[in-house]
Amino acid sequence: MERPKILCIHGIGGKDESMWKKEKWAVQWRETLKDHLRIAKDEDIIFMEFDSYFSKSRANVGDYVRFFTDAFFASFGITKSREGGITYLKDNYPDMVIEYLQDHNNIKRQLWASLRELILKHKPQIIYAHSLGSMLAYDFFKQQENSVGFEDITLVTAGSQLGNNAIMRAYLGGSIVQLPIKKWYNLNNNIDLVFACRDIIAKHPNFKQVETFFFEAETANHNGWEYLNHKSAIAEVWKSF
């Protein structure tokens, strides 16, 4: 049986730089996915690099105020229209989220174009998207121009902020729409402290949430590898392939 190809999309934190060196997180993801899915070739598991898109933007104090104000009002169901020397930590963590959600320098379209190019080139059957990557993937597939052509793709999101009502209402259109793909699994940890502890509420026939509880204090219970290597993810997601 032909084994699936996988495209992995990471979250915040300057991940491209540490992908194959330093932390070697991509090596860990790849080897674990190869094991769970019985994939032999390294090149069948690829990674989207996108940190460079954010280097052109710098979220300022006003952006933060706007973000928290929007999220606060949205938590009460009130949305409002928005006009369209920083540390490494700030640049690569909260800045990336705010710059994406507020669409600095038209960054969403740039990232969607890059993702489309990777999908068309490598033809993955599975996309594993963690944290910010989950919002990027969801946004991509809900665009009208992507409503056909991706029916064979299974999306697996993890540590996703898509269950956060305030963020969804303020920035991502409110309720979760049905994606035009084969299947969408969401791996959820209800103690994930990176705005990702809430269930994704969706009753679409191709959506399934999988509970993947774990405690990993160093990453605020948000570690992408812990999600994909969880026993429930193995049993309910990876074994289905």
C-alpha positions in Angstrom: 0.0 0.0 0.0 1.3 3.4 -0.9 2.1 5.4 2.2 0.8 9.0 2.6 2.9 12.2 2.2 2.7 14.8 4.9 3.2 18.5 5.0 3.9 19.9 8.5 3.1 23.5 9.5 4.7 24.7 12.7 3.5 27.5 15.1 5.1 30.5 16.7 8.6 30.7 18.1 11.2 31.2 15.4 10.9 27.5 14.4 12.6 27.6 11.1 16.0 28.5 12.6 15.9 25.6 15.0 14.3 23.1 12.7 17.3 20.9 11.8 19.9 22.3 14.2 19.7 23.4 17.8 16.4 21.9 19.0 16.0 19.6 16.0 12.3 19.6 16.5 11.6 18.8 12.8 13.8 15.7 13.1 11.7 14.5 16.1 8.4 15.2 14.3 9.6 13.5 11.1 10.9 10.3 12.8 7.8 10.0 14.9 5.4 10.4 12.0 7.5 7.9 9.9 7.1 5.4 12.7 3.4 5.9 13.3 2.5 5.9 9.6 5.1 3.4 8.4 6.7 5.9 6.0 10.1 5.0 4.7 11.3 8.1 2.9 12.3 11.4 4.6 11.2 13.4 1.6 7.6 12.2 2.1 7.4 14.4 5.2 8.1 18.1 4.4 7.9 21.3 6.4 6.6 24.7 5.5 9.0 27.5 6.5 7.5 30.9 6.9 9.3 32.9 9.7 10.9 35.1 7.0 7.4 36.5 6.1 7.1 38.0 9.5 10.5 39.7 9.5 9.1 42.5 7.4 6.5 43.3 10.1 6.9 44.7 13.7 3.9 44.7 15.9 3.8 47.8 18.0 2.0 48.9 21.2 -1.0 50.0 19.2 -1.3 46.6 17.6 -1.3 44.9 21.0 -3.9 47.3 22.4 -6.1 46.7 19.3 -5.7 43.0 19.6 -6.7 42.8 23.2 -9.5 45.3 22.8 -10.9 43.3 19.8 -10.6 40.1 21.7 -12.2 41.6 24.8 -15.2 42.9 23.0 -15.6 39.8 20.9 -15.7 37.7 24.0 -19.1 39.4 24.6 -20.2 39.0 21.0 -19.3 42.6 20.1 -17.2 43.0 17.0 -15.9 46.2 15.5 -14.2 47.2 12.3 -10.4 47.7 12.2 -8.3 49.8 9.8 -6.4 47.8 7.7 15.0 47.5 18.7 12.4 44.5 19.6 13.5 41.4 21.4 13.8 37.9 19.8 11.2 36.6 22.2 8.6 39.2 21.3 9.4 39.0 17.6 8.9 35.3 17.4 6.1 34.7 19.8 3.2 37.1 20.4 4.2 39.3 17.5 3.7 36.5 14.9 0.1 35.9 16.1 -0.8 39.6 16.1 0.8 40.2 12.7 -1.0 37.3 11.2 -4.4 38.0 12.7 -4.2 41.8 11.8 -2.8 40.9 8.4 0.3 43.1 8.5 1.7 43.8 5.0 -0.9 41.5 3.5 0.9 38.6 5.1 -2.1 36.2 4.9 -2.2 36.2 1.1 1.5 35.7 1.0 1.4 32.7 3.3 -1.7 31.2 1.5 0.2 31.5 -1.8 3.2 29.7 -0.3 1.0 27.0 1.2 -0.8 26.5 -2.1 2.5 26.2 -3.9 3.8 23.5 -1.5 0.6 21.5 -1.8 0.5 21.6 -5.6 4.2 20.6 -5.7 4.4 17.9 -3.1 0.7 16.6 -3.2 0.5 15.7 0.5 -2.4 13.5 1.7 -2.0 14.8 5.3 -1.3 18.3 6.6 -0.3 18.4 10.3 -0.7 22.0 11.5 0.3 23.2 15.0 -0.8 26.4 16.8 -0.5 29.4 14.4 -0.2 26.8 11.6 -3.7 25.6 12.4 -5.1 29.1 11.9 -3.1 29.4 8.7 -4.4 26.1 7.3 -8.0 26.8 8.3 -7.9 30.2 6.7 -6.5 28.8 3.6 -9.1 26.1 3.1 -12.0 28.3 3.8 -11.2 30.7 1.0 -13.5 30.5 -2.0 -10.7 30.0 -4.4 -9.7 26.9 -2.5 -13.2 25.3 -2.5 -12.2 22.6 -5.0 -9.1 20.5 -5.6 -8.3 19.5 -2.1 -10.8 16.7 -1.5 -8.2 14.1 -0.8 -6.4 16.0 2.0 -6.8 15.2 5.7 -6.0 18.1 8.0 -4.8 17.4 11.5 -4.7 20.5 13.7 -3.1 20.6 17.2 -2.8 23.2 19.9 -5.2 25.3 17.9 -6.5 28.7 18.9 -9.6 28.1 16.6 -11.6 27.1 19.7 -11.0 30.5 21.3 -14.3 32.3 20.8 -12.8 35.8 21.3 -10.1 35.2 18.6 -12.6 33.6 16.2 -15.2 36.4 16.6 -12.7 39.2 16.3 -10.5 37.9 13.5 -11.6 34.6 11.8 -15.3 35.0 11.0 -17.0 33.6 14.1 -18.3 30.1 13.7 -16.2 27.3 12.3 -17.1 26.5 8.7 -17.0 23.1 7.0 -13.7 22.8 5.1 -13.7 21.3 1.5 -11.3 18.5 2.4 -11.6 14.8 3.1 -11.3 14.9 6.9 -10.3 17.3 9.7 -9.1 16.0 13.0 -8.4 18.4 15.9 -6.1 17.3 18.7 -7.1 19.1 21.8 -5.4 19.5 25.2 -7.7 21.2 27.7 -4.8 22.5 29.7 -3.0 24.1 26.8 -2.1 27.6 28.1 -1.4 29.2 24.7 -5.0 30.3 24.0 -5.7 26.7 22.9 -7.5 24.9 25.7 -11.0 25.3 24.3 -12.8 22.7 22.2 -13.4 23.5 18.6 -17.2 23.4 18.3 -18.2 22.0 14.9 -20.7 19.4 13.9 -19.6 19.0 10.3 -19.5 15.4 9.0 -15.8 15.5 8.1 -14.7 17.0 11.5 -13.6 15.1 14.6 -12.0 16.3 17.8 -9.6 14.0 19.6 -8.8 14.6 23.2 -5.0 14.5 23.7 -4.4 15.5 27.4 -0.8 15.9 28.5 1.2 18.1 30.9 4.5 19.6 29.6 5.3 22.6 31.7 8.2 23.9 29.6 6.0 24.7 26.7 2.8 25.6 28.6 1.3 22.2 27.6 1.6 23.3 24.0 4.3 21.0 22.5 3.6 20.0 18.9 5.4 16.7 19.3 3.4 15.7 22.4 0.2 16.2 20.5 1.2 14.1 17.5 2.8 11.4 19.6 -0.2 11.1 22.0 -1.7 7.6 22.3 -5.1 8.9 21.3 -3.7 10.6 18.2 -2.0 7.3 17.3 -5.1 5.3 17.8 -7.7 7.6 16.3 -5.8 9.5 13.6 -2.5 7.9 12.5 -3.8 4.3 12.5 -6.7 5.3 10.2 -4.1 5.6 7.5 
